[in-house]
Amino acid sequence: MPREKKKENVKQRRVTMTLEAPEADQVSLMGDFNEWNVNTHPMKKNKRGVWKKAVMLPPGRYEYKFLADGQWRNDPKNCDYCLNCFQ
């Protein structure tokens, strides 16, 4: 009889993503963790024009971008980039 694999209890961590874009009216965080869905992680702008979104993610490496007023933006605080279909 085959052995059943036990599910690993991987702890998720809160990750807060930010984008300084005071001129933007709408920003969404999109990535492979939400299937690049524009509606899953809308961000909120504070009084200083910084957009923020906290997400719970298991440890790992993720591809993501910000969509600000319909325009793709890389994370200026992340120097690791990879090519994908959204470049």
Secondary structure, DSSP 8 states (H G I E B T S, - for coil): ------------EEEEEEEE-TT-S-EEEEEGGGTT-TTT-B-EE-TTSEEEEEEEE-SS---EEEEETTEEE--TT-------TT-
